[in-house]
Structures are given as C-alpha cells and as structure tokens.
C-alpha cells in the first residue's frame, strides 16, 4: 500500500513511547500498535485529530504517500 504510517518517527522526535501516547489519547496499546504497524485499513478523523493534538503535529507528520499508478484504477 502506498500510504505509510510514519508515527514511529514522530514519537522518536518527541522522545515519547507508543505506550505514553496511547495513555494520553485514552486508546489501547493494541489499537495504537495496529495503526503503527500499518495493519489497519483506516483511521477515524477524530482519532487522527486527537493524535495530532497530543503530539502537536499535523497529519502529514504521521502519514506519508508514495504514488502508485494502481491508485488510479477504478474499483467496483
């Protein structure tokens, strides 16, 4: 998938652990771990907004995109 989660870099930049972030967000470590590993297929905007608020960042610091021609394919 061309969308990559770059949360680990944002955490490292702030000297914060995933456990600390999960606690501050009121999210389980398991849910955060699934997001960090890229195993989820989506994230609620409210969750993303809370993550950005806690980390004091913009969504672009948590996600990256590598263009892929297949992204333009029409799905049924």
Secondary structure as GFF3:
##gff-version 3
##sequence-region A 1 76
A	DSSP	beta_strand	3	5	.	.	.	ID=ss1
A	DSSP	alpha_helix	7	14	.	.	.	ID=ss2
A	DSSP	alpha_helix	18	25	.	.	.	ID=ss3
A	DSSP	alpha_helix	29	37	.	.	.	ID=ss4
A	DSSP	alpha_helix	45	55	.	.	.	ID=ss5
A	DSSP	three_ten_helix	59	61	.	.	.	ID=ss6
A	DSSP	beta_strand	63	65	.	.	.	ID=ss7
A	DSSP	three_ten_helix	69	72	.	.	.	ID=ss8
###
